[in-house]
Amino acid sequence: MPLRPTFTRRFARHYAEMVAVMFAGMGLLFMPSEWVMNALGTGWAELRQDAPAAWLLWMAMTMVVPMAGWMAFRGHSVRANAEMNAAMVLPTLAIVAAMGAGAVADAGTAMMLEHVLMLTGMLVAMLARPAEYAHHRH
């Protein structure tokens, strides 16, 4: 009989699941997003070049929506879901503000910072309520 996972292992597994869902959502929503943008006369590359703030916000949406769905599926509270969404959206807004202030000029750098701050924000949100994230829910 396998050993029961420890609190830390469950917590770490949940974090890994959320990161996987975040990136899977970004990958799965990329093509439909491209179709919508093409219908509007643009695309990911043009959006990144011409409107990097909008590009970052759209990218964040492609990660937040699947994450919210996954958390709901896993039985997390509305409050925990809202906190996790905020932990992902607020860093994006901070990067957009930094771009507007001229502190971050390159879209690639902005995207890297967005992801690092998002992943950190997610971990901070989880550490604020460890019991919420260390128990299996359905």
RANORDA-V914167 format. One line per field, one symbol per residue. phi: phi as a letter, one per 20 degrees, with the letter a starting at -180 (. if undefined). burial: b if it has 16 or more other ideal C-beta (glycine too) atoms within 10 Angstrom, else e. Layout:
phi=???
burial=???
//
This chain:
phi=.fffgfgfffffffffffffffffffffegfffffffffenbagfffffebgffffffffffefgfffffffgfnffffffffffffeegffffffffffenfcdefffffffgffffffffffffffcgffdddfcb
burial=eeeeeeeeebbeebbeebbebbeebbeebeeebeeebeeeebeeeebbeeebbebbbbbbbbbbebbbebbeebebeeebbebbbebbbebbeebbeebeeeebeebeebbebbbebbbebbbebbeeeeebbbeeee
//
